[in-house]
Amino acid sequence: MKQAMGYLRQSTTKQQSLPAQKQAIKTLAEKHNIQHITFYSDKQSGRTDKRNGYQQITELIQQGRCDVLCCYRLNRLHRNLKNALKLMKLCQKYHVHILSVHDGYFDMDKAFDRLKLNIFISLAELESDNIGEQVSNGIKEKARQGKLITTHAPFGYHYKRGTFTINKNESPTVIAVFNYYLQGNGYKKITQFLEEDNKLLNRKPYQVRNIIMNPNYCGRVINKYGQYDNMFPSIVSTNMYEQAQALRSQKQIKRTPSDNQLKQKIKCPYCGSTLTNMTIRKKNHALRYYVCSRNMNASHFVCEFKGINAPKLETQVLTTCQDFFQNQQLYLKINDVIQKRIKKQRALETRSTLTQEQLIDKLAKGAIDAETFRKQSQSLLQQSKPTLSINEQQIQRSFENVIQQHFTLSMLYRYIDEIHISKNKSLVGIYFKNEPLNIVNQATQSSIA
């Protein structure tokens, strides 16, 4: 008995529903003596093959568990010719036939059926391109006419009959956010003000930031088709919105990059989050810290970890890494290589000396003339170079100088995977990428030894 699978796909409500597709496939399958069909379905575009139902089908085909692939139309399988050709080759390789309610039966072992299938899929891709172009043109024309091209209303609005209407419960919070911001308050401070006022709704710092940046609140829409004003009722005036943007730009210009050198490397000892940078700028100096990102993204402390002094931790990390590389056997490995080179060179010199003695002996016996002796002696001298005299202590001292002078956090940063600290803010772990070794433990053990 043939093993059959049915594929159903619907990307818009205007297309044939999944149950209707399923019933049509069952009716046709009975005429081809196919009694049982296992169905898989997706509700998304056919221009991609990243669909769960579709991927399940291709896996079963490769396992040899399908003889016939059934669908309502071929464009339900694919609207992309490149991906469709992959499916055709897969069906051909595993001898899977394709049955379509609207397009017919395709025996993938026959060249003519493969040609017909290729033509049908090409037409499906052309149809998809035409639909996409029509949709794009419709959106452009809608934008030119000053109409909304989205139904997603931001906080403070409702979407109703093609436009945004003001949400009376949310809009006072939007006004308060702009007022607080223009008074010079930051996102986190504004969040705290909102929480303290029972008449306003709570917003997180990043949500406050999104409100400040959104031009919709002054009735303005900015998209790839242009800028459109007075598209719907405004919650704040255009002047207020533009003042907020000017203030934000000034803050961006004044803001200087953090000097913290271990960004995104340190784990919070309480919640495991990645610590983020915080710089407190005084009149004549700046205080640098690593703080829990959860606390930065909330109005109040939600994690017990407040922060750790950045310069102090950075010094500890660098010193620990220097100690690790100095105290480990790395310099001994380098010494081993150097000593092998020296040994090899000395062996060459020894062979050269013997050869020189042999040349003198030949000259004395008259086996070679003076000119030949001169040329061969010069050749031996060029081959042998004087051996450097170097001991293990010199190698170790030179290596330690390199470590001290050239090991910096900026150089090590790319190799460090994670840094762990304890709840009492002491350094307990440094892990390098693709290495399970804890540098802190190894450096400590080496120093004790």
N, C-alpha and C positions, 0 to 999 in steps of 0.2 A: 504494500500500500504506500502511495506517495505521501511524503511528509511535506505539508504545506504551511506557509506562514503568510499572514496578511499584514500589510502596513497601512496605517491610517494617519493622515496629517491634516491639520486645519490651522491656518495662521490668522484668519480673520473670520468674523461672524457671517460675512457675506458668502463664504465658501460653504460647500456641502458639509453638513454636520458629520461628526464621527460615527454616530449610530447609523445614519443614512448610508454612509460609505460602506460600513460593515455589512449591512443587509444586502446591498447591491453586489458586493463581492461574494457573499454566501450563495446568492441566487445563481450567479454565473458559474461558480465553482461546481455546483451540482451538475451542471450540463457537461462539465469536463470530468465527471466521476471523482471529484475531490470531495470527500465526506467530512474530513475534520481539518480545521484551520486554526492555528494559534495566532492571535492578533497582538500587534504591538502598535503603539500610537504616540504621537507628539503634537504639541500645540505651539509651533514656532515656524520660522521661515525655512524654506527648502533650499536656500542659497548656501547653507552651511551643513556640514556633515556632523557637527557637534550636537547631536540629538540623541537622547538616551534610548528611545525606542529603536531608532535607526541603527545605533551602534550595537544593540543587542542582536539585531537581525544579522548584521555582518559577522558577528562572532559565531553565531549558530551556523551560518553558511560555511565558515572556515572549519567548523567542527564536523562538517558533513551531515548535518541534521536537517537539511532542507533540500527538497527537490523542486518545489514550485514557490515562487514569490508572487503574491497576489496584491494588487492595489486598485484603487478607484480610477485614477489617471496616472500616467507616467510622471507628470509634474508633481505628484504627491511624493514620489521618491526623491526627485531632485529638480532644482531649477538652475543648477550650475553644471555646465557641460564637463568641466574638468573633473569634478567629483563623480558625476554620472558615469564617465568613462572608467573610473576606478571600479565602480560597482559592476559595470558590464564585464570587465576583465575578471573580476572575482566570480561572477556567475558563470562565465565561460570556463574558468579553471575548474570549478566544482560542479559543472554540468547542471546548473540551476536554471530552470525555465522561468519566464516572467509572464504573468497573466494580468492584463489590465482590462477593467470593465469597458472603458471607452476607446482604448487603443488596440486591443486584440491580444493574441497569443504569440509569444516570441520564444522560439527554440534557439537557445544560445549556442548550440552546436552547429547551427547553419549560418553561413556567411551573409546570406541575403537578409535573414531576420536581424542579425547584428547591425547591418546597414540601416534597415528601417528604424530600429530602435535609436540609433545615433541621430537620425533625422528628426525623430519625434522629440528627443531630449534637446536638440539644438533649437527647435521651435519653442520649447518650454522656456529656455533661457532667454530667447528673444522677447517672448511675452513678458517675462519677469522684468527685463530691462525697460521695456516700454511702460510697464506699470510704475516702476520706480521713477522714471523720468516724468510721468504724468503727476505723480504725487509731489515730486520736487517742484515742478512748475506751479502746481496748485498752492503749495506753501508760499512760494515766492510772490504769487499774485495776491494771496491773502495778506501777506506782510505789507505789500505796496498799498493795499487799500486801508491799511491801519487797523487790521483785525488781529486778534490773538491767534497764535499758531500752537498754543499749548493749553491743556486743560488742567495742568498742575498749578494750584494756587499756593503761593507762599504763606507762611505764618502771618496772620492778620487779615487774610482775605478768604472769601468763598468763590468757587467757580460756579457761575450761573448763566445759562443761555448765551454762551459765547463771550462772556466777559467776567472780570473779577468784581465782586462786591465786597465792601468792607465788613469784616467780622467784628461786631461791637464788643465781643468779649476779649479778643486778642489785640485789637488795634491800640488800646491804651498802653499796653506793654511796649509796642513798637515805638510810640511817641516818647515814652519814658527812656527807652534805650538811647535814642538820638539825643535827647536832652542831657542825660547823664554824660554821654560821650563828649558832647560839645563843652561840657563843664570841665573836661580834662581827665575824666575817670577812665581807667582801663577796663578790659573785658571782664576780668575776674571781680573787680570792685563793683561793676554794674550788676553782675550776677548776685552779689551779696545784697545790694540795694533791693533788687527784685524779690529776693527771698524774705526780706524784712517787711515788705509792703503787702499786706493781705489782699489789696485790690488788684495787684498785678500778678501775672503768671510767671512761673520760674523758667529761666533759660540758662543753659550751660554757657561757659565762656566762648566755645566755638560757635554756638548758636547766636550769641550776641554779635560776634564778628560777622556772621553771615547776614544778619539784619542790617548792620552798618553798611555793608558792601552792596546790598541789593538795590538797584535803581527802581525796582517795581514800586517801592513805597512812596515815590513821588510821581507815580503814574507813568513812568518811563519804561520802555522796553528796548533793550539792546540785544541784537542777535546778528548772525552773519549776513543778514539782508540789510542791516542798517540800524539807525536809532530813531525811535518813534516816541513822541511825547503825548501826554494827555490821552493815553490809551484807555484809562479807567480811573475811577475816583482815587485821589492820592490820600495817603495817611499823614505824610509830612510834606512840607513845602519843598519845591525844587531847590530853593535857596538853602534850606536846612540840610538837605541831602548833599549838596555840593560843598557846603562848609565842612561837613563830616569827612568827605573824601579828601579835601585839601588838608585837614588836620591829620588824617591818616598818612598822607603822602609825606608830610613834614616829619612825622614820627619815623617813617621808614628811612628817610634820608639821614636822620640823626642816629638811627640804630647802627651800631657797629658789630661786626661778626664776633662771636664769642671766642675767647682765647682758650677755652677748655679743649684739651687735646684728646680726650677719651670718650667723645660723644658716641652714644648708641652702643657702648661696650659694657657698661656696668649694670649689674642686676640689683634690684631692690632686695635687701635682706628680709623684708617682711612679706611683700606680696609677689615678688618675682618680676615685676615690671621693669622695663629698661629705664634707667635714670636719664633725665634730660638736663640741659644746661640752664643755669640761672645766674645772672650777673647783677649785682647791686652796685650802682655807680655813685661814688661819693665825689666831693669837690676835687680832691687831689689824688684819689686812688679808686680802685674798683675791687669788690669782694666777689670771688668766683666760687660757685657751689655746683654740685650735682644733686638734683632733687628728684623725688618720685614723680613720674609723669601723671600718675593718677591724681595727685594733689594739685598739679598744674591745670588739669582739665576739669576740676571741680571748684566750687566756690569756697569750700572749707577743706581742711585736712580729712581725707578719707582713709589714708594709710598712716600708720604710726611712724614711718620713717620721714623725718623732716628734711634732712640733707647732710652732705658731707663736704668738707673743705676741699676744693678742687686742687689747688697747688700742692697741698700736703699729700693727697692720694696719688697725684701724678708723680711726685718725687719718689714715693714708696714703690710704685709700679716700675719706674725706670731703674731704681737701685736694685730691686729684686731681680729684674731681667739681667742686669749687668753681672750681679753676683752669680746667677745661674750659669751664664755662659762662661764666666771666668773659672768657676769652681768645678764645672763639669770637665770631662776628659776631651773636650773639643780641641784644646791646644795640643794635647798629647797626640791626637790624630794628625794634626798638622805637622807636629814634630816627627811623627813616624814617616810621613811622606817625604819630609826634607831629608831625614837620615837615609832613607832608601835611595834618594837621588845622589846624596853624597857618596854612599857606598858604591853605587853604580859608576859614578865618575872616578872614584879611586880605582875601581877594577879596570876601567879603561886606561887610566894612567899606568897601572901596573903592566897591562898588556903592551902599552906603548913603549915602556922602558925595556921590556924584554925584546921587543921588536927592534929597538935602537941598538941593543947589544948584538942582535943577530946581524944587523946591517954592518956594524963595525967588523964583525967576524968575517962576513962575506968580502968586505973591502980588503981586509988583511990577507985573505986567501986568494984575492984576485978574481973572485967570482963576479964582482961588479966593478965598474969603473967609477972614478971620482964624481963625474957629472950625475950618474944614476944615483949614487949615494946622497948627493946634495938634494936632488929632487924628492927622493923618498923620505929623507929626514925632514924636509920642509912640510911634506904632506902629513907626517906623524905629529908635528908640532901644531898644525892647524886643527887636527882632530882632537887633541887633548888640551883642555883648559885647566888652569890651576883651581884646586879645590878650596872652597870657602871653609874657614874654620868657624864653626858655630856650635854652641852647646845648648842643652835643654833649657837652662835658666834664661839664656838670651832670647830663645823662642818664646818662652812663657811671658817674659817681661814685655817684649814687643807686641805680643798678642793682647796683653792687658791694656797697653797704651791705646791700641786700636779700639778696644771695647769702650774704654772711658771716653775717648774723644769722638767716636763716630756713632755710638749707640744713642739714638734720640727717640722720643715718643713718636715723632712724625714718621721716622723710618720703621718703627715697630708696629705702628697702628694697623696697617693693612694685614699683618699676620696675626694680630690678636683677635680671638673669637669672642671670649667673654671674660669679664673680671667680676669676682665675687667678693663681697665684704660681709662682715658679721654685723649683728645688731648693735654691737658696741663700736662699730665703725673701723674695725681693724681689717687689713687686707688678708684674705684667706685663700684666694684662688685666682690664678691667671692661666687661661687656657688658650693655646694657639690653634689656629684652624687646622682641621684634619689630624689633630694630635690629642689623645686622651690624657696626656701628662699634665699634672698641675705644677706649674713652674714654682709656685710658692713652697710647696712641700719639698720639691727636689732641691731648691736652693737652701732651705733650712737644714735638710739632712746632710747636704754637702758641707755646709759651714760647721756643723757639729762634728762631722768626721774629720 
